[in-house]
Amino acid sequence: MRVRNPIVFLLVVLALGASACSSGEPTSSATGSGPTGSSGKTGTPSSEPPWGLNTIDMPDDAQAVQATLEAFPKALDGLKRDEVTATEVFYGDGSTFVRAIDLSQAAAQGFPSTAPAYLGLLASSGEVEVEEKETNPNAGFVYLVSTNTAQDSPDAEPRKTFDAAWGASGGAWLFVASATSAEQREALAHAFLDAASG
């Protein structure tokens, strides 16, 4: 399988280098069965999590994740949907996508085992420009909205990516969106919201 965007590679590299970082476990209030809300802001978050993503229950098992990704629209912001796998949905040339990360599999490979720890590591890495974040493990919903400069190969021109990652603090999955514009990133988030709500 080809690597379609270096943000996932960056997540892997950062997680490998973070073996000395501690990851707080979420409180029981963060693992409720209702929609995941946000409290206890850190950094410079917006007054509410972006795009209403905290208003739904996050898919929390492989079957729900796959069903959500398969429910994404056939076209998004002028881009045709390409490949859909159990953990990914791609648009256009593959540089606009949503990917689901199974945190138990990530933990088995030495990566952070919780969404707050994963996003906190990325936010503090200095590798991305943070626009908004909530990484407090006591918040019910965590997210990171950022930009990054990606280079697909040594001879390729660098390009700016517009990224977002989100999940329930106590959830089993983290969702990562990457796009070539802020508008496409927002469209991916709205498509996720619609797909997970349906």
C-alpha positions in Angstrom: 0.0 0.0 0.0 1.3 3.4 -0.8 1.8 6.2 1.8 -0.7 8.8 0.8 0.2 11.5 3.3 3.0 12.0 5.7 0.9 13.1 8.6 0.3 9.5 9.5 4.0 8.8 9.2 4.6 11.8 11.4 2.2 10.4 14.0 4.1 7.1 14.0 7.5 8.8 14.2 6.4 11.1 17.0 4.8 8.2 18.9 8.0 6.1 18.7 10.0 9.0 20.1 7.7 9.5 23.0 8.3 6.4 25.0 9.3 8.6 27.9 6.2 10.7 27.7 3.4 10.0 30.2 -0.2 9.6 29.2 -2.9 10.4 31.6 -5.8 8.0 31.7 -9.3 9.5 31.2 -11.7 9.7 34.2 -14.9 7.7 34.2 -16.8 10.9 33.2 -14.9 10.8 29.9 -16.1 7.3 29.0 -19.9 7.8 29.2 -22.2 6.5 26.6 -23.7 9.8 25.5 -22.2 12.2 23.0 -18.7 13.2 23.9 -18.5 16.7 25.2 -15.5 18.9 26.1 -14.4 20.6 29.2 -11.2 21.6 30.9 -9.7 23.4 27.9 -5.9 23.4 27.4 -3.8 25.6 25.1 -5.9 27.9 23.0 -9.0 26.0 22.0 -12.1 27.4 20.5 -15.2 27.9 22.8 -16.5 24.6 21.3 -14.8 21.7 19.5 -14.8 22.3 15.8 -17.5 21.3 13.4 -19.8 19.9 16.0 -17.9 16.6 16.2 -18.4 16.4 19.9 -22.2 16.2 19.4 -22.2 12.5 18.3 -21.0 9.2 19.7 -17.7 8.3 18.1 -17.6 4.9 16.3 -15.9 2.7 18.9 -15.4 -0.7 17.3 -14.1 -2.0 13.9 -17.6 -2.6 12.5 -18.8 0.9 13.4 -15.7 2.5 12.0 -15.9 0.7 8.7 -19.7 1.5 8.4 -18.9 5.2 9.1 -16.2 5.3 6.4 -18.4 3.5 3.9 -21.1 6.1 4.5 -19.0 9.0 3.3 -20.3 10.7 0.2 -19.3 9.6 -3.3 -18.0 13.2 -3.9 -16.7 15.8 -1.5 -15.9 19.4 -2.2 -15.5 18.7 -5.9 -13.3 15.5 -5.3 -14.5 12.0 -6.3 -14.3 9.4 -3.6 -11.6 6.9 -4.4 -10.7 3.9 -2.3 -12.5 3.0 0.9 -10.9 0.4 3.3 -11.8 -0.8 6.8 -9.9 2.2 8.2 -9.5 4.8 5.4 -11.5 6.8 2.9 -9.7 8.7 0.2 -10.7 11.5 -2.2 -9.2 12.8 -5.4 -5.5 11.9 -5.7 -5.4 10.4 -2.2 -4.1 13.5 -0.4 -7.6 14.2 1.0 -8.6 11.5 3.4 -9.9 10.3 6.8 -8.1 7.5 8.5 -9.1 5.7 11.7 -6.4 4.6 14.1 -7.1 1.7 16.4 -5.4 2.8 19.6 -5.1 -0.7 21.0 -3.1 -1.7 17.9 -1.0 1.5 18.3 -0.3 0.7 22.0 0.8 -2.8 21.1 3.4 -1.2 18.9 4.6 1.2 21.6 2.5 4.2 20.6 0.3 6.3 23.0 -2.7 4.2 24.0 -5.2 7.1 24.5 -6.5 9.8 22.2 -5.4 12.6 24.6 -1.9 11.2 24.8 -1.6 10.7 21.1 -2.8 14.2 20.3 -0.9 15.8 23.1 2.3 14.3 21.8 1.7 15.6 18.3 0.6 19.0 19.5 3.8 19.4 21.6 6.1 18.0 18.9 6.8 21.3 17.1 6.2 19.5 13.8 2.7 20.9 13.2 1.3 24.4 13.5 -1.5 24.1 16.1 -4.7 26.1 15.3 -6.9 24.6 18.0 -6.6 21.8 20.5 -8.1 20.0 23.4 -5.9 17.3 24.8 -6.9 17.2 28.4 -7.6 13.5 29.3 -10.4 14.7 31.6 -12.3 16.2 28.6 -14.9 13.8 27.1 -13.8 14.8 23.5 -10.3 15.7 22.4 -9.1 17.2 19.1 -6.2 18.8 17.3 -6.6 21.1 14.3 -3.3 21.9 12.6 -1.4 22.6 9.5 1.8 20.9 8.4 4.3 21.0 5.6 4.5 17.6 3.9 6.9 16.3 1.3 5.9 13.1 -0.4 9.4 12.2 -1.6 12.8 13.8 -1.5 12.5 15.3 -4.9 8.8 16.4 -4.5 7.8 20.0 -3.8 6.8 20.6 -0.2 3.0 21.1 0.2 0.9 22.4 3.0 -1.6 20.1 4.6 -4.6 21.0 6.6 -5.1 18.4 9.3 -7.5 17.5 12.1 -7.6 14.6 14.5 -10.3 13.8 17.1 -11.8 11.2 19.3 -13.5 10.4 22.6 -11.0 10.6 25.5 -11.7 7.1 26.6 -12.5 5.8 23.1 -10.7 3.0 21.3 -10.2 4.9 18.0 -8.7 8.2 16.9 -9.8 9.8 13.6 -7.4 11.8 11.4 -8.4 14.0 8.5 -5.9 15.5 6.1 -6.7 17.8 3.1 -5.1 20.3 0.7 -7.2 23.2 2.0 -9.0 24.3 5.1 -12.3 24.1 3.3 -11.7 20.4 2.3 -10.6 19.7 5.9 -13.9 21.1 7.1 -15.8 19.2 4.5 -14.2 15.9 5.7 -15.2 16.7 9.2 -18.8 17.4 8.2 -18.9 14.2 6.1 -17.6 12.3 9.2 -20.3 13.9 11.3 -23.1 13.0 8.8 -21.7 9.4 8.3 -21.4 8.7 12.0 -24.8 10.2 12.7 -26.6 8.1 10.1 
